[in-house]
Amino acid sequence: MSSDFDQLHKIVLLGDSGVGKSNLLSQFTRGEFDIGSKTTIGVEFSTKNVTYEGLVIKVQIWDTAGQERYRAITSAYYRGARGAIIVYDITKQPTFSNVQKWLQELREHADANIIVMLVGNKTDLESSRAVSTEQGAKLARDRNLAFFETSALVNSNVEKAFEKIIKSINELHLRRLAPNNGEGVKLGPTKSIAVENQTIQLRQEEPKKKGSGCC
């Protein structure tokens, strides 16, 4: 394994176009929000090194396009993913209704043991809220998902959401590596995740076309 990290975990971001997946990615990996960001074309990804429980973990986060015409392209990128974050826009009810569609896509393409989190984004637009916190929390409970509401714009709960899924992925990974002695892995208390550095940022885009999406 590479000398600059101990583990590599792949996470995919899912959700309809315009829910803010790209800005959640850029806020977590670079501490940036692009107010004029365009709709993702195909797939882009960034990686970031974090430390957890004394290990250096390279997290590779894939941002998959939400447009219907790109779903066949992006489905191949679920392979090897240990975590998935399904994002909806709290101001747009259809993006919440479509969470079921993304869960179905995960069932079809992802590993059965993938860790899944539900995120309601754009809490900075509280006055335009169309999906209540209770609705999001209930869906997450019913599907046994972790749940956060975030704002990529003001960086609210972004770090916490990513820290939570990385912790869950790492703990599951350790259990899989443990000897099969019937006792499992005894984990210590939860520790905060300290960001070490961003190692790569790669965008793959087609030439610009007419029209644009939102963040």
Secondary structure as GFF3:
##gff-version 3
##sequence-region A 1 215
A	DSSP	beta_strand	7	14	.	.	.	ID=ss1
A	DSSP	alpha_helix	21	30	.	.	.	ID=ss2
A	DSSP	beta_strand	43	52	.	.	.	ID=ss3
A	DSSP	beta_strand	55	64	.	.	.	ID=ss4
A	DSSP	three_ten_helix	68	70	.	.	.	ID=ss5
A	DSSP	alpha_helix	71	74	.	.	.	ID=ss6
A	DSSP	three_ten_helix	75	78	.	.	.	ID=ss7
A	DSSP	beta_strand	83	89	.	.	.	ID=ss8
A	DSSP	alpha_helix	93	97	.	.	.	ID=ss9
A	DSSP	alpha_helix	99	109	.	.	.	ID=ss10
A	DSSP	beta_strand	115	121	.	.	.	ID=ss11
A	DSSP	three_ten_helix	123	128	.	.	.	ID=ss12
A	DSSP	alpha_helix	133	142	.	.	.	ID=ss13
A	DSSP	beta_strand	146	149	.	.	.	ID=ss14
A	DSSP	alpha_helix	158	177	.	.	.	ID=ss15
A	DSSP	beta_strand	194	202	.	.	.	ID=ss16
###
